[in-house]
Amino acid sequence: MMLSTLIELERLKRLDRTGWVLRGFANGTESVAAHSFGVSVTAMLLADEVARKGVSVDIEKVLRLALLHDWAEARVGDIPRTATMYFGSDARKEAETAAFRDLTEKIDTDELYGRLYHDYEERNTLEARLVKAADVIDLLVEALALERAGGRGLDEFWEVAENPQLQIEGPAKQIVDDLLQSLLKARAELLSPPDC
């Protein structure tokens, strides 16, 4: 049972992040698994920083959420935001939830993975909100890396940094906001013309 799930999840290593491909970047620019790694690292660092500020956070839960947040894509693919505009976010969410449930039903005997996935989708906890923030931050880190390598036409990805709506409060919000502002500043410096 576990082996078949691992084999299926292995697909994420080769599944391209569709948003980059649709903007003309080469296949292999970033896989879903590479993105999940970035989200996991970012979420861990955010959670550690939040804990240092005295906020109680379950770091194991953060890492579990980060690792499994895109597992459904092993079955439904990486559905870009543009596709969601055509068939609706509810249909996308239903499809991804069903895919996740079917993917994990043989290994999720105590429904741990299902509860974690539901928590991530609903953003009911600080941990889920931190992982969503990490998801956004990793997207922007990748966009910045692509722009540093000469890529252009990624303005729409940066719109989320202007108004992220992450439902985070207190010290966690300040940490996330500071990081988003640092990313925006790095991009502005990259795109500004050099002084003569």
N, C-alpha and C positions, 0 to 999 in steps of 0.2 A: 504494500500500500504506500509506504513512504517513498519507495523507489520510483513508482510511477509519478508521484507528485513532483519529486526532484527532477525527473526527466522532463516533465512538462514545464516546470519553472525555468529550466535551463534555456528554454527558448528566449527568455528575456535578455539573455546575453547577446543575441543576434537581432533582436527586434529593434528597429530604428525608432527614434523619437520622431514622429511624423512632422511636427512643426518645423523642424530644421530642413527636412527633405522638401516640404512644400515651399520653402523659401529659397530653394536652389542649392542647398548645401549637399555635399556628396553623401551617398549612403555610407553608413558607418561613422558619421559625425558624432553621434552619441546614441548609445543603446539605452533601452529602458533599465537594464541592470546597472549600467554606469550611472544613470540618473539616480537610481535607488541607493547606490553607494554614496553619491554626493549628498542626498537627502539624509542618509543615516549619519554621516560624519557631521553635517551641519546641525542636525537635531541633537546629537550628542553634545557638541560644543555649546549650543544654546542652552540645553538642559543643565550642563555643568555650570555655566555662567549664572543662570537663574538660581540654582542651588547655592552658589556662592553669595548671592544677594539675600539669602535667608528664606527663600520660597521653597516650600515642600514640593518636590517633583519626583515621580517614580521614573528613574532613568532607564531601568530595564523595560518598562512599558513604552517609553519613548522610542527606544531602539527597536522593539518588536513592531510597533506601529510603522516606523520608517521602513523597515525591511519588507513588510507585507502590503504597504499601501497601494502598490501597483501590480500585485499578483494577478488580478483579474485580466490584465492585458495579455497574459499568456494565452488566453482564449479569445478575447474580443479585439486584440490589437490596441495600438496607441491611437485613440480617437482624438483628433485635433479639435481645438475650440471651434474652428470653422465648420466642421461637420455637425457639432452640437447645435449650431445655429439653425441647421436644416431639420433635424429630427427631434430637437428639444433636450433640455438637460434632464428631465424626468425619465425619458426613454433611455438615455445614456446611463443614468444612475441605476435604473432597473436592470439593464443588461449587465453592467459591471457587477452588481450585487449578486445576480444569478450566476454569473461566471465564477465569481469568488466562491460562492457556496458550493457549486458543483466541483470546483477544483479541489476544495479542502474537505469535502464531506467524508472521505475515507480516513483522513488523518485527524479530523477535528472532533474526536469522540466526546470531549468535555466542552465543546463549543467555545474554547478559548479564542481561536482565530476569528471565529464569527463575531464574537463580542468585541474584539479589538477592531475588526474592520468596521463594524457598526459605529463604534466610538469615533474612529477616524472620519467616517462619512458625516456623522452628525456634529462633530466638534464639541462634544459634551464636556470634555475635560481639558485641563491645561496641557496635558501631554499631547492630546490630539491637535490642539491649536498650535503647539510648538512644532509638531511635525508638519502641519500645513504651512506654517511660516518657513520651515526649512525647505519645503517643496518649492515655494516661491523664490526663496533666496538662491537655491541651487539652480533654478531656471535662469535667474539673472546673472549668476556667476558664469554660467555657460555662455549666455548671450554676450557678456563682457569679453570672455575669452575669444569668442568668434569674431567680435568686432576688433579686438586687438590684432587678430590675424588677418584683418582686412575685410571681414564680412560686413555687409550693410543691409538696410531694409528691415531692421529688427525693432523699430520703434514701438510697434504694438505690444511686444513682450514687456517693454519697460513701463507701460501704462499701469500695470499692477503695483508698481513701486510707489506711484503717486497716491494711490488710495487702496491700500491692500485689504481692508476689511477683514482682519484676522481675528477679531473678538478677543484680543489679548489685553490684559490690564496690568497695572502696577509695574514692578521692576521688569517683568518679562516683556511688556510692551516697549519700555524704554530701550532694552537691549535689542529687540528686533528693529525698532525704528532707527536706532543708531546705525545698525548694520545696513539697513536699506538706504539710509542717507549716505553712508560711506560708498555704497555701490553706485548711487546716482552721481556722487562727486567724482568717482573714478571714471565714470562714463563721460561726464562733462569735460573732464580734463583730456580724455582721449579724443573727443570730437571737436574740442576748441582748436582754432588755428594757432600755430606756433607764433610766439612773439618774434618780431623782426629785429 
